[in-house]
Amino acid sequence: MTDNQALDMLRAQGHAAATTDRNGDVRVWIHGSTDAVDVKPGRELQELAEGRLSFDEIRERREDEVVIER
């Protein structure tokens, strides 16, 4: 699966997805809410689209990354 196919799958599920930002991440707005999550292209994006990874799991990863950076 390509990233474009994954984005199409997420959009078909009702989520809104932007294009890749300058950091290389893709912002995905969660269907039915005003929340958004920055998703890494490739495996993470594809697993999210396939339902093998949740928005909450991605949020936890980002929180862990922030702690490590400090």
Backbone as ProteinMPNN parsed JSONL, in Angstrom:
{"seq_chain_A": "MTDNQALDMLRAQGHAAATTDRNGDVRVWIHGSTDAVDVKPGRELQELAEGRLSFDEIRERREDEVVIER", "coords_chain_A": {"N_chain_A": [[0.846, -1.171, 0.0], [0.502, 2.219, -0.79], [1.374, 5.512, 0.489], [-0.448, 7.388, -0.469], [-2.645, 5.768, -1.061], [-3.251, 4.935, 1.525], [-3.985, 7.394, 2.655], [-6.274, 7.895, 1.12], [-7.865, 5.77, 2.053], [-8.218, 6.535, 4.742], [-9.624, 8.917, 4.382], [-11.922, 7.876, 3.196], [-12.945, 6.638, 5.404], [-13.959, 8.737, 6.718], [-12.3, 10.568, 7.891], [-10.33, 13.575, 7.837], [-7.531, 14.476, 5.924], [-4.415, 16.013, 5.588], [-1.819, 17.102, 3.327], [1.64, 16.077, 3.257], [3.604, 17.713, 5.71], [6.186, 20.235, 6.35], [7.856, 18.945, 8.109], [7.609, 16.376, 7.4], [5.496, 14.922, 8.356], [2.027, 13.841, 8.368], [-0.962, 15.45, 8.895], [-3.843, 14.297, 10.424], [-7.226, 14.66, 10.805], [-9.514, 13.649, 13.179], [-12.423, 11.876, 12.55], [-15.557, 13.234, 13.359], [-14.711, 14.817, 15.448], [-12.786, 17.577, 16.79], [-10.173, 17.081, 17.01], [-6.794, 16.424, 16.03], [-4.129, 14.449, 14.69], [-0.666, 14.105, 14.245], [0.808, 12.154, 11.867], [3.292, 9.841, 10.99], [4.579, 9.332, 7.747], [4.475, 6.344, 5.7], [4.937, 3.249, 7.29], [3.516, 3.796, 9.756], [1.362, 5.46, 8.953], [0.098, 3.75, 7.137], [-0.582, 1.564, 8.781], [-2.392, 2.808, 10.481], [-4.459, 3.447, 8.681], [-5.268, 0.87, 8.007], [-6.324, 0.024, 10.355], [-4.778, -1.218, 12.238], [-3.436, 0.247, 14.017], [-4.134, 2.694, 16.417], [-5.529, 6.028, 16.847], [-5.097, 6.911, 19.44], [-2.862, 5.382, 20.199], [-0.925, 6.471, 18.54], [-0.878, 9.077, 19.521], [0.184, 8.563, 22.075], [2.756, 7.724, 21.343], [3.783, 10.131, 20.335], [3.756, 11.693, 22.638], [5.663, 10.325, 24.137], [7.892, 10.828, 22.538], [8.231, 13.568, 22.903], [8.919, 13.71, 25.599], [11.375, 12.376, 25.571], [12.912, 14.131, 24.015], [13.276, 16.319, 25.671]], "CA_chain_A": [[0.0, 0.0, 0.0], [1.238, 3.479, -0.81], [0.847, 6.524, 1.401], [-1.642, 7.977, -1.08], [-3.741, 4.82, -0.855], [-3.594, 5.007, 2.944], [-4.735, 8.642, 2.842], [-7.599, 7.675, 0.528], [-8.618, 4.908, 2.968], [-8.596, 7.342, 5.903], [-10.678, 9.838, 3.934], [-13.125, 7.069, 3.003], [-13.451, 6.344, 6.747], [-14.545, 9.966, 7.236], [-11.281, 11.443, 8.466], [-9.733, 14.533, 6.911], [-6.076, 14.334, 5.96], [-3.668, 17.004, 4.828], [-0.634, 16.571, 2.659], [2.823, 16.036, 4.114], [4.089, 19.035, 6.104], [7.634, 20.432, 6.183], [8.555, 17.978, 8.961], [7.408, 15.055, 6.831], [4.321, 14.276, 8.945], [0.719, 14.093, 7.773], [-1.956, 15.729, 9.934], [-5.116, 13.623, 10.182], [-8.27, 15.093, 11.726], [-10.329, 12.498, 13.54], [-13.834, 12.002, 12.185], [-16.497, 13.487, 14.44], [-14.126, 15.606, 16.526], [-11.902, 18.65, 16.338], [-8.816, 16.627, 17.294], [-5.956, 15.989, 14.921], [-2.911, 13.738, 15.076], [0.386, 14.096, 13.232], [1.146, 10.763, 11.586], [4.485, 9.67, 10.164], [4.294, 8.588, 6.52], [5.02, 4.986, 5.649], [4.315, 2.19, 8.081], [2.553, 4.309, 10.732], [0.187, 5.908, 8.206], [-0.555, 2.575, 6.564], [-1.193, 0.787, 9.866], [-3.567, 3.563, 10.925], [-5.509, 3.268, 7.676], [-5.722, -0.521, 8.051], [-6.932, -0.246, 11.65], [-3.856, -1.958, 13.105], [-2.879, 1.237, 14.929], [-5.193, 3.65, 16.743], [-5.126, 7.415, 17.066], [-4.575, 7.0, 20.808], [-1.512, 4.821, 20.219], [-0.046, 7.452, 17.908], [-0.73, 10.169, 20.502], [1.121, 8.101, 23.108], [4.099, 7.76, 20.752], [4.216, 11.528, 20.255], [4.046, 12.14, 24.0], [6.947, 9.723, 24.496], [8.939, 11.525, 21.791], [8.435, 14.872, 23.529], [9.642, 13.473, 26.846], [12.749, 12.005, 25.231], [13.586, 15.296, 23.482], [13.536, 17.323, 26.713]], "C_chain_A": [[0.896, 1.24, 0.0], [0.638, 4.446, 0.206], [-0.409, 7.168, 0.833], [-2.854, 7.062, -0.922], [-4.203, 4.838, 0.6], [-4.401, 6.275, 3.234], [-6.146, 8.515, 2.277], [-8.468, 6.813, 1.441], [-9.089, 5.696, 4.188], [-9.715, 8.313, 5.544], [-11.989, 9.094, 3.73], [-13.767, 6.693, 4.336], [-14.042, 7.593, 7.406], [-13.565, 10.921, 7.882], [-10.833, 12.442, 7.401], [-8.225, 14.423, 7.051], [-5.441, 15.379, 5.066], [-2.547, 16.317, 4.062], [0.532, 16.62, 3.641], [3.295, 17.456, 4.433], [5.615, 19.109, 5.975], [8.461, 19.492, 7.054], [8.419, 16.555, 8.442], [6.203, 14.315, 7.381], [3.053, 14.645, 8.172], [-0.263, 14.338, 8.912], [-3.274, 15.094, 9.516], [-6.097, 14.094, 11.252], [-9.236, 13.941, 11.93], [-11.791, 12.785, 13.251], [-14.704, 12.227, 13.417], [-15.926, 14.277, 15.596], [-13.304, 16.741, 15.924], [-10.448, 18.308, 16.593], [-8.097, 16.207, 16.018], [-4.702, 15.331, 15.482], [-1.923, 13.839, 13.917], [0.901, 12.671, 13.08], [2.377, 10.731, 10.688], [4.109, 8.881, 8.905], [4.946, 7.216, 6.549], [4.226, 4.05, 6.531], [3.227, 2.72, 9.027], [1.255, 4.739, 10.043], [-0.6, 4.712, 7.667], [-1.237, 1.731, 7.635], [-2.425, 1.496, 10.424], [-4.727, 3.347, 9.967], [-6.105, 1.863, 7.725], [-6.377, -0.885, 9.381], [-6.048, -1.047, 12.592], [-3.192, -1.056, 14.141], [-3.975, 2.274, 15.175], [-4.629, 5.062, 16.887], [-4.528, 7.585, 18.457], [-3.144, 6.469, 20.903], [-0.509, 5.796, 19.587], [0.174, 8.633, 18.846], [0.277, 9.793, 21.591], [2.562, 8.124, 22.592], [4.63, 9.19, 20.732], [4.544, 12.076, 21.641], [5.383, 11.581, 24.468], [8.1, 10.436, 23.79], [9.247, 12.873, 22.432], [9.239, 14.716, 24.808], [11.108, 13.176, 26.563], [13.544, 13.221, 24.756], [13.977, 16.289, 24.558], [14.731, 17.032, 27.499]], "O_chain_A": [[1.908, 1.295, 0.698], [-0.461, 4.228, 0.716], [-1.341, 7.465, 1.58], [-3.964, 7.535, -0.677], [-5.4, 4.765, 0.878], [-5.385, 6.232, 3.972], [-7.106, 8.98, 2.893], [-9.66, 7.076, 1.595], [-10.231, 5.544, 4.622], [-10.649, 8.503, 6.323], [-13.055, 9.618, 4.054], [-14.973, 6.456, 4.406], [-14.565, 7.522, 8.518], [-13.961, 11.979, 8.371], [-10.947, 12.177, 6.204], [-7.702, 14.294, 8.158], [-5.874, 15.6, 3.935], [-2.363, 15.103, 4.15], [0.399, 17.157, 4.74], [3.377, 18.301, 3.542], [6.252, 18.151, 5.539], [9.638, 19.265, 6.774], [9.037, 15.633, 8.975], [5.904, 13.207, 6.938], [3.019, 15.625, 7.428], [-0.378, 13.503, 9.81], [-3.763, 15.316, 8.409], [-5.843, 13.95, 12.448], [-9.713, 13.335, 10.971], [-12.327, 13.815, 13.661], [-14.598, 11.495, 14.401], [-16.579, 14.405, 16.632], [-13.152, 16.842, 14.707], [-9.574, 19.156, 16.412], [-8.702, 15.709, 15.068], [-4.274, 15.62, 16.6], [-2.296, 13.677, 12.755], [1.369, 12.061, 14.041], [2.484, 11.508, 9.739], [3.402, 7.877, 8.989], [5.861, 6.966, 7.335], [2.995, 4.057, 6.52], [2.136, 2.154, 9.09], [0.166, 4.407, 10.513], [-1.828, 4.685, 7.743], [-2.345, 1.238, 7.424], [-3.398, 0.841, 10.798], [-5.852, 3.092, 10.397], [-7.304, 1.685, 7.511], [-6.926, -1.978, 9.523], [-6.513, -1.509, 13.634], [-2.48, -1.528, 15.027], [-4.664, 2.684, 14.241], [-3.422, 5.259, 17.028], [-3.558, 8.323, 18.631], [-2.312, 7.041, 21.607], [0.622, 5.921, 20.057], [1.292, 9.138, 18.954], [1.117, 10.606, 21.978], [3.479, 8.501, 23.322], [5.788, 9.432, 21.071], [5.5, 12.836, 21.801], [6.153, 12.283, 25.123], [9.164, 10.627, 24.378], [10.408, 13.276, 22.495], [10.143, 15.508, 25.074], [11.987, 13.684, 27.258], [14.731, 13.334, 25.062], [14.935, 17.04, 24.37], [15.072, 17.789, 28.408]]}, "name": "protein", "num_of_chains": 1, "seq": "MTDNQALDMLRAQGHAAATTDRNGDVRVWIHGSTDAVDVKPGRELQELAEGRLSFDEIRERREDEVVIER"}
